[in-house]
Amino acid sequence: MRGAGFYLSYRTATRLTGSKEANVQRKTRKKLAAEAAETNAATQLPLKLDVETTVRVLPKASEQRAIEADDFPFETISAIAESESWRKEINRPLSHIHKWWAQRLGSVFRAIAIGALAPAGSDVMKLFYSRVRFPEAVVFDPFMGSGTTVIEALKLGARAIGRDINPVAYFLVRNAVAIHKREGVIEAFKRIEKNIASKIQAYYRTRLPDGTEVPVLYFFWVKQVGCPECKGQVDLFSSRIFARHAYPKRYPECRAVCPHCSSIDQVRFDAHEAECATCHETYDPSEGAAHGQHATCPHCSHRFSISKTVRELQRPPAHRLYAKLVLLPNGQKEYLAANEFDDSLFAAAVHELSQRNNAYPVAGIEPGHNTNQALNYNYKYWHQFFNERQLLCLALLCDEIRRIAEPELRELFTCLFSGSLEFNNIFASYKGEGTGAVRHMFSHHILKPERTPLEANLWGTPKSSGAFSTMFETRILRALDYAENPFELKLVAPQGTKTEKIYGYSDPIGFECASTASEFQQGKQVYLSCGNSGATDIPDQSVDVVLTDPPFFDNVHYSQLADFFHVWQRHILGTSHSRVSETTRATEEVQHGDREVFCERLSSVLRESGRVLKNEGLLIFSYHHSRTEGWWAVLKAIMDADFGIVAVHPVKAEMSVAMPKHQAAEPIDLDIIVVCRKRASLQLSLPSEPLSEVIGEAKKQIDRLANSGRKLSRNDVRIVLMANLLKALSRAPDATAALGLLDDDATKIESSIGSLHSKP
C-alpha cells in the first residue's frame, strides 16, 4: 500500500474523494488511448497497448535509440523545463524534499530516459505525454544527488539503481522514494505539534505597548564588532533600510532603523534623508557603517578592515537584536523595534539551553573552498551557525522526532527537520516583502557570513516562510501528493510560457528499496546505496542505461556544504550505516580542484559504469563548463573509460532563479546531454580539422534554440560548440592526439565562438 487518500492542504484539510479522482482518471483515459494509438501508428514500433492505456516500448538490443538522432526535440524539452525551473519545488516536489545542489530538471531527465530506451524513429514528445513503460529496463545513476534520475526512471516503469558517495544525498533520496502512508505521516506531525509547538512558540512572541502578547514572524539582528580605535560597538549595517519590497518602484515604502534611538521608521526605498518619528533626529537611511570590506566607526570616524578586526576576535562576532515583524490580532503584520521583553525572552532561552545536556551536535568545520569564508569569521563549529534560541528550539524538535517509534517516519521527519535548518540559522537573511521572505543560507553556494541575519519563527505561523510547520505542508505533503499522483507539465500553446499539469502518465511512487544488488536482482524495483561509485556490487552487463549528472571539478563542493545537515542527522538518528563518519567528505569523491585528480576519479566511475553497462547500452550525462580545461577533463575521462560520444544535445539546465546565474556576466543557461557508447562498438577516426567540421553542426543546434525563442549567451554558444568538438575528438583512436588537438585549437575555438554568437 503506497498511501491512502489525497490531501491538497493539511491546513485546510481539503480532501479529494476517491470518486473524484476516479472521474479525473476516466476523463483522461480516452485522450491517453488516442495518443498512444497515434504514437503506435506514427512510429511503427513494437508497442503494446494494454487495458490501462499503457504504452510498453520494448526496443531490440541492436537498435539505435531515439536520443542518438539529430532530431531529438531539445528545444521543446527546454521550453517545458524553463517553466519547471521557476517553481521546481512545486513542479517536481519529490526531488526537492531536502536541499541539494545543482539539481537538474525532472522534465529534461524524463525526456532523456525515454530517448535512451525508445528505438530510433520514436516520437519522443508523444511518448513523453503517454503512459509509456519500460518494465524490462534497468537505469543506473552513479551520482544520484537529489534523485532526479531515479524518480524519473521509476515513473517510466523502469527499475532504478542510485548510488552516491554523500550520505546526505543517499538519505534524502531514500526518503523521497520510500513508502509513506499518509495517515501515519499526518498523525506523527499532529503528535509533534501537540507536544512541542506551544513550547517553541513561547520563544517567538512579544509584548505590544498595550500589554497584548502576539506572535513574532521574524527577529532582525545585526553583527557587531568593536572599533579598533575607540573600542565602541559598531553595527555592520551597509544600509539602515532593512525591509523593502521585491518591487520597490511599485511599492516604495520601506522600513529603516534609526541610528540614534533604534526606532523603526517608514521611508522611501530611494530616500537619502529621513527624520526619525521618535527622536526627530535626521539621518541618511541608505547609509550604514559598513562599506564593502571596511567599516567606519560612528563614534570616532575611524575606518577599519572588517575581516581583520573579526579575525582578531578569535570568536564569531556578536549580534544585536534591533527589530521584529509581528503578527497582530487582526491578521496584519507590523515592523517594530526590539524592546526589553524581547531581550529578556532571549535571555530565558539562553538560560534554558545551558541547562540541557547534548542539546546539539558539536562538530568542527574543516577547511575548504566553500567553508573558508565562515572559518575566517571564526565559525569553527557547525552549531555556531545558530543563536541560542534557535539551538534550544531545534533541541526540542530533535527530542520529539527521536520519540517516533516507526523508523520510516522517524527518518522522514528528520529529513523535514534537516531541510528546515537551511532557513533557520544566522546565515539566513531577509528577502523582503512580496517574496518568500527568508533567503536561505546557500543562496551564494558558499558559507557567507550574513551581517544582518534574520531569525525566523522556527515552528511558524500561517504567514511564515521556511518554518517547520509550513515546510511540512509545502514539502512533505506536497511530495506525498506528487508520489500518489505524479504529473507532467505541458505547454498550453506552442512556444508559449504557460503550462498545465497533466496527470495519469505515471503510477504512484513508493517502494521498499533493496539494500544490496543481489536483493535487487531478485526483483525489487529500486536499489539505493551510499559509497564510491568507482566500485559497486552491481553485476557485469546488467544495466541498460547509465544516466547521471557528474559534479564539476572546480565549482560547488557538495560535501563541504552537506556537512551542515549531516551533523544534525547523526545527532537525531545515530552514527550507524552511512552516518558513521562525522563528515560527508571522502577521499574517493570525484569533485576535486586538481584537474588531473578529478579526471582520474571521474574516469574510475565511468569505467565502473562501463563494466555494469550492457555492450549495447548507453552512458548519458549532462554537463557544461565555461573553460576549456573543464572540457579537456571530461574528454579524457570518457576516453580513458573506453567510451566515445555518439550524440550531443543542448538543453535548458540551470534553475532560472539561481543566484550564481544572475550574478554571472555571461550566465550559462544550457546543459549538454552527452550520449556515449562503448568504443568497441564504434568506428574510430580522427578528422584532420575537427573544429572546422563541427561548426556547421553547432550552428544548426544554436539556430534551433534561437528559432524557438531562446536567447543564448556567449557561454551558451561556447558549450554547444565545445560539445560538438568533443563528439568528434572522442572518436579518435588515441586519446593523446585528441587532447592535443583540443589544446592546439584554443585560439580558433574563441574566434569561432565569437563568430557564432554574433550571427543573428
N, C-alpha and C positions, 0 to 999 in steps of 0.2 A: 504494500500500500504506500503510495507516494505522497499522500496528503488527502485531506477531506475538506471540501469547500473552497471558496474563493473570496477573499476579502479585498475590497477596493481600499479600505482605510480602517485601521484599528480605531482611530479616534472617533470616527462617525459610526463605526460598527455596521457599515453597509455591506450587505452580502448578496451576491448573485446566486439565485437558486439554481439547482441542477437543471430544472426545466428550461430556464432562460438560457443557460449555457448550451443545452442541447439544441435550442432553437437557433442559436448562433452557428453551431456546427452544421445543422441541417441546411441553413441558408448558404453556407459556403461550399457544401459538397458538390452541388451541381456545377458550380463555377470551377472547382478544382478538377472535377472529372473531365470537363470540357477542355481545360488547359492541358491536362495530362494526355488526352486523346490527340489534341493538336500537336503536342510535342512528339508523340509517337509517330504521327503521320509525317511530320516535317523532317525528322531526323532519320527515320527508318532504322531505329536502334532496336536491339532485342529487349524492349521494355515490356513489363508485365503490369497490367492494371488490376489490382485486387478490389475486393468489395468495399474497401475503405478509401478508394481513390488514391492509393499509394503507388507511386511510380518507382519500380525497382530497376536500377540500372546495373547490369552485370557485364562489364566490358571484358573482352578476351585479353589474356595476358600479353599477347603480342601487339595489341593495338596501340596506336598513339593516343594520347589523351587530349581533351579539349583545350587544356591550358597551354599546350605546346604550339597551338595555332596562332598565327599573326592576328586573327580577328577576335581574340579574347577581348570581351567588352569592358576594358578597364575604365573607359570614360563614363559609361553608365554606372558601373560599380562605384566610381569616385563620387558621382553625384549623390548616390544613396548614402555613402559613407560620410559625405560632408554634413548631411542632415543629422546623422547619428552622432557625429563628433561634438555637436554643440550641447547635447544633453546625454552624454554617454551613460551616466548613472541611471537614467530613465530608460534609455533605448536598449541597453544591454546590462541590466542590473545584476545578473548572476556573477559576472566577472568584475563587478565593482562593489562587492560587499565589504571590501577592505582595500586600503591603499596599496597600489603597486605602481611602478614607474614604467614609462614608455609603453603604455598599454595600446596595442593595436586594435583596430576596429573590427567588431564581430561580423558585420556585413561583408567586409573585404575577405575575411577568412572563410566565411561560408562559401563565397564565390570561388575562392582558391580551391577549397576542398572539393567542390562539385567539379570544377575544371580538371582537377587532378585525378578524379575517379571515373568521370564520364568519358566515353570514347570520343575521338576526334570527329567533328561533324555535329556534335550535340549543340543545341541552342542553350547556352549556359544560363541566360536570363529566364528562359521558360522553365528550366529546371530549378532555378533559384526560387521561383514562385510556384513550386509544385511540392507535393508530399513525396519528394524524391528520397529513396532509401538505398543505402549501400551496406546491406547486412553482412556481407562476407568480407568487407574491407577492414583493415587494421591501420590506424593512423597514430603516429608517434611524434610527440613534441619533446625534444631533449632540453629545451629552455622554456618550460611551460609558463613561467611568470604568473600572470593573473588567471590563466586557464582558458584563454580565448580559443585556442586550437581545440582543446579537449572538449569544451562545451559545444562548439560548432560541429565537431565530428559526431558527438553523441546525438545532436539534434537531427543529423542526417542518417541516423540508424547505424552508423559505423561503430566499431569497437575502438576504444581510445586508450593510449598509453601516454601518461605525462610524467615527466621527471624534471626536477630542478635541484640544484645544489643548495639553494637557500631555504632554510626551514620555514621562513615566513611565507614564501610563495607556496610551498607544499601545504602548509596549514590552511591558507585561505582557499585553495582550490579544493581540498578535501571537504571543507565546509560548503563550498558552492555546489558540488555535485552530489552530496550525501542526501539520504532520505530524511526529510524533516516533516513530521506530522504537524499540521497547522495548529490543531487544538493544543498539543503539548507545548509548542513554542509560545503560544499566547498565554497559556496557564503559567509557564515559567516566568514570563515577563510580569504578569499580574502579581506573582509572589514577591518578586524583587521590588516592584512598585509599592506593595503593601508594607514591606518590611523596612525599606530604607529611603523611599522617595522623600518623605517628610523630614527625615534627618538631614539629608543633603540640602533640601530646600531651605531649611532653617539657617543655613550659612549664606544663602543668596536672597537676602531680604534687606530692607532698610526702613527707616522711620521718617515719615514726612513731618514737616513743621507742625502740623495739627495733631501729631501723635499716631496717625494711621500707619500701620506696617504694610508694606507692599513688596511684591517680588522684584528682584533685580535681574534684568536680562543680561547685562554686561557691566563689568567693572573696568575702568580705564586706568592704566598705570603708565608711568614714565620712568626710564632709567635715570639714575643719578650718579654723578662722580664728584669727588672733591676737587676743587680748583688747586692745582699745584702751587699757586702763588699765595692765595689768601685762605685756603682750606675751606671756603664756603661751598655749600652743596649746589651743584649745577644740574638743572633739569635738561635732559638731552632732547628737547623739542627741536625739530627743524622748522616747525610752524606751530603757532598757537591754535590753529584750526585743527581740530581732531575729529570732527564728524561732518561729512558733506555728502551730498547725493551723488550717485554714479553719473548723473547727467546735470552738472551744476548750472549750465546755461539755462536749462529749462526750469530747474529748481534751485535758485541761487542761495537760499538760506542755509547757513552753516552754523556750527557751534564752535566757539573758541573759549579757551581758558585764560582768564586774566592773569598776567604775570605779577600783579601787585597783591591781589587778595584771593586768587584761585577761584573766583566765582565763574559761572558759566554764562557767556554772552551769546546772543544771536547776532551774527554778522553775515555780510555777503561773502561769497567764495573768493571774490577778487578785491576785497577791501584791503587797504593799506593803512587805515586809521579807524580806530573804534574807541568809544568811550564806555568804560565798564558801568553797567547798570547798578552795581552795588557800591563801589568805591569812587566812581566817577573819574578815575584816572584814565588817560588816553594811552593807547599802545598800538603797535602795528601787528595785527593778528597773523599776518603772513610770515612773520619773522620768529625765530627761536634762537636759542643759544648755540645749537649745533648747525654747522655749515660743512657738509661733506664729512671729511675725516677729522675736522677740527671743531673746537667749540670756543666761544668767548664768554668768559665769566661775567654775569650781570652785576656782580658785586664790585669787582676791581678792574674789569675790562681786559684781563689777561687772556691771550689767545693760546690754546694748547692743543696738543695731539690727543684725540680721544683714545685711540688704541694703546698708545704708550702709557697713558695715565691708567687705563684699565689693567694693563699687564702688571703694573707696579703694585696693584691692589693685592695680588695673589689670591683673589677670590672673585666670584662674579659680582658685577655692580649691584648696588641696592636699587630698590624701586619705591616710588611714591604713588599712592592711590590718590587720584585727583578728581575723578568724575565717575558717574554711573548712568546707565539708561534703565529707567524703571518702568514697570507696567502698572498704570494707575487703575483704581477700581472700575472706572468707566471703559476700560479696554484701550485707552490711549497710552502712548509712550512719551516719556519726558526725560530730557537730559538734566541732571542735577549735579551739583558739586558734592564731593565726598564730605562726610561730616563725622562727628565723634562716634556716633552709633556705628558707622562703617568700620572705623578704626578699632573699636572695642570688639566688634564681631570677628574681625580678622584675628585679633589677639587671642580670642577664645579658641579659634581654630588652631592657632599655633600651639596653645597650651594642650589641647586635647590630642593633637598629633604627637606631642612629646611624651604622652602617657601610653602610647601604643607601641607594642613590640613588633618588629618585622612588618611594618606598615607598608613599605615599598621596597622595590629591589635596589640594592646598592651595587652598581656595576660600573666599572670605569669605561671611559670613551677612549678608543685607540686613535692615534694619529692617522690621517688620510686626507685625500683630496677634498672630500665632502664633509669632513669633520674638523679640519684645522681651523676654520674660522670661529667655530664655537670654542675650541680649545684656547684660541688666542684671547678670548674673553673670559678665560679661567673657568669655563664649564668643563669640569673633569669627570663628572658622573652624570648618568642619564637622569637621575632623579632631580638634578639641579635645573632641569628644563621646566619644572613646575614650582609654583609657590606653595606655601604650607597648607593653605585652604584646599587647593587642588589635590595635593597629596593625601590629605585627610579624607576627602570625599571619594577619591579613587580607591583608597583603602577600604572604605565602607562597601563599595561596589565589589571589590575583589573578594571580600569575605562572603558576600551573598552569593556570588557566582560559584565559589568553591562548594557551597552547600547544595548545589543542584546535583541530584543523585545520578541522573541519566548522563552517561559520558558524551553522547552526541549533542545533547542540549547544553551541557557544560562547555563544550568546545565552541558551539555556535555563539553562545553569549560571551565567551572570551574573545571571539572574533569581533563581535559588536563592540565590546569594551575597548579592544585594541584599536579598532578603527576610530573610536571617539577620541583617542589620545591625540590624534592629528590636529584637532580643533580646540583642545583644552590643555594648553601649555603656555608658557610665557614667551614662546617664539611665534605665536599666532598674533594676528593684528586685525584691525577693523577695516573692512571694505567700505562701509558706509551705508547710507540709505539706498533703497532701490536695488539691492543685491542680496546675496546670501549672508551678508553681514560679516561673517568670520572668514578671514583669509588664512588658510591653513599654513602650517609651518614649512611645508615643502614646496611652496609656490615658486621658489627660486632654484630648486634642485640642490641647494646646499643648506647647511645648517647655519643660516644667517641670524645672528642675534638681533632681536627686534627692540628698537629704542623706545617705542611706545606700544607695549604689548596689550592685548585685550584678554581679559579673563571672562570667559563665557559661563553662564549658569550650567553646571555640569549635567544636572538632571533635565533641565529645560522646562519651557512652557510652550503653549500652542504658537507663540510668536518667536520662539528661539531658533537659532541656527547652530548646527554642529553638536547638539546635546545628545545624551544617551537615549532619552525617550523619543526624541524626534528622529534620530537615526534608526531606532528600532522600526519605525514606520517607513521611513524613506529608503532604508537599505534592506532590512531583513524581510519585512512584509512585502515590499516591492519585489524582492528576489523570489519569495515564495509564489507570488502571483505569476511571475515570469516562468518559474520552474513548472508550474501547473499548466500554464497556457502560453508557451513561447510564441512570439510574433516576429514578423519581419516588417521593415519599413518599405513602403512603395511610393514612388513619386506620383503625385496627383496628376501632373501633366509633364510631357516630355520637356527636358531641360528646365523643369521647374525647381523650386526650392522647397515647396511644401510636400510633406509626406503624410501617409496614413498608415496605421498599424493594421497588418493583415494577419489574422490568426488561422490556425488549422494546418500549418505546414509541418509541424514538429510534434512528436509525442512528448508527454511530460518528462522532466528531468529529475532524477532521484535514484541513486544506485548505491548498492553496497560495494565498496571498492575492494579489488583484490589487493592482497598485501605482498604477493610475490608473482613473478612471471609464470610460475608453474600453476598457481591458482587461477591466473588469467587464462592460461591455455585450456583450462577445464571449462571455460565458457562464460566467465564474468564479463560484463560489458566494459568495465573501466579498471585500469591498473595505474595507481599513482605511487611514486616513490621519491625519496629525498636522497640525493647523493650526486657524485660526479658522473655526468653523462658520457664521459670518456670510457666508462666501464660499467656495463649493465648485465643483468641476468636474463635479458631477452634472448630467445633462441635465434640462431642464424636464419636469415632469409624468411622471417615470419611477419614482416611489416610491408604493407603496400605503399604507403606514403609517409615520408618524414616531412612534417610541416612545422616550421618554427620561426622565431624572430630572435636571432642571437644578440647578445649585448654588444655595445660599442666598446672598443678598447680604451678610449680616452675621454669618455663622457661621464654620465652619472654612474657612480659605483654603488650599485644597489645594496650590497651587503653592509657598507658603511652606514647607510641610512636605515636599513631594515633592523639593525640592532636596537634602535629606539623602541620598536614594537616587541622584538624578541625577548628582551629582558622582562617585560611585563607578562608576556605569555608564559614564560618559565615560572614567574612568580605565582601565577594562578594555577597552572596545570602541572607543575613539577618539571623535573630535569631528565626525564627518560626519553628514549627513542630519538627523534630528531632534535630534541631540546637539550641534549647532553652538554653541549658547549655553551659557554656564556656569550659567545659571539657567533654571528652567522658568517663571518669571514672564513674562507677556506683557502688553503694553498693551491688547490686544484681549480679554483674558479677561473673561468675563461677571461673575464674582464681584467685587464692589466694595462698600465700606462706604457709599457715597453712593447713596441710593435712586434718584435720577434717572439716575445713570450706569448702575447695574445694570439699570434698566428699559430704557434705550436699547439696551444691549448684548444683553439677552435678546430684545428685540423684533427686533433685527437678525438673530439666529439663527432666530427664529420666521418672519420674513419670507422668509429663505432656504429654510426648510423648506416654506413655502407655495409657493415657486417650483418646487421639485423634486417636490412632492406632486401627485398626480393630483387633478383637481377633485372627484372623489367620495371621495378618500382621507381618512383620519383623522389628526389630530395628537393624541397622547395622552402625558401626562406625569404623574408622581407629584409631590406637593407637600404640605408642611404648614408652618405658621408660627404662632407664638404671639402675634404682634402684628398689628394691623390694617394697619400700613404695609407688612408683607410681602404681604398680600393685595392691597392697593392697587397695589403694584408689578407683581404678576403679572397683575392685571386689565388694567392699562394696556398692558402688553407684548402681551397676547393681542389686545386690540382694535386697537392700533397696527399689528399684523401682519395685520389683516383676518381674524381668526378669531372664532368665537363658541362658547361652551360648550354642548354638547348633552346631556351626562350627567356626573354626579359620583358616585363610589362610594368609601366609606371602606374601608380595608383595612389589615391588620397591616403595620407599617412597621419601626420601629426594631429593631435586634438586641436580644434580650432581655438580653444580658449587657453592653450598652454602659455604660461608666462614667458619661458625662454624663447618661444617662437615670436611673440610680439616684440621682444627686446632685440631680436636679431636684425641686422641691416639687410641681409639677403636671406630671409627665412626659407626653410625647406618645408614645402607642403606635401611632398611626394615621397613615397617609398618605391623601391623597385622590387617587384616579385621576381626572384631569381629561381629559374626552374632548371634542375640538373638531372642528368642520368650518369650511370657508371661509365667510365671512359672505355671499358672493354666493349661496350655496345656501340661506340661512336666511331665514325671515320675521322681520323686526326689529320689536321693540316694547319699550316701557319701562313696566312696571307702575307705577301711582301709589303703591302701598305695597309695594315689593318684599320688605321684611323680613317683613311680615305674611303675605304669600302663600307664603313658602318655609318658615316654621316647621313647618308640617304635614309637608312632605317630609323635613325634617331629623329630625323626631321619628320618622317611620317607620324611617329608617335607624338611628337610635340604638336604637330598640326591637328591631330585628332583631339588632343586635350584642348587646344585653343579653340577649335571649332565647336566644342561642347560648352564653351563659355568660361573655361578655367584660365585664369591669368597665371603665368609661370614666372617665377623669379629667376635670376641668373643661376642660382644654385639648383633650382629645379631642372633647368636645362642641363646643368653640369651632370646631375645624376642620371638623366636619360642617356646622354652621350656616353658617360663612363660605363654604364651597364651594357650598352651595345658593344662597346670596345672590349669589355671583359668577356662577353659571349664569344667574340671572335678569338681572343687570345687564349681562352680556356681550352680550345680545341688543338692547341699546339702540342706536338709530340714531346716537347721538352719544356719544363716549367721555367728553367733559367732563361731561355730565349724569350719566352712570353713576358716575363717580368722585366727583362732588359728593354724590350720594345716599349713597355708601359713607362719606364723611366725616361727613355730617349724621346718619347713623344710629348713630354710635359709642356713645352712651349707651344707646340702645334695644337695641343688639347685646349689651352687657354684661348688661342686665337679662334679655334672652331666654336668654342662656347660663346664667345663674343659675337661671332657671326650668326649663329643660330638664335641667340637671344635678341638680337637687334632686328631680325627679319619679322615683318608683320605676320 
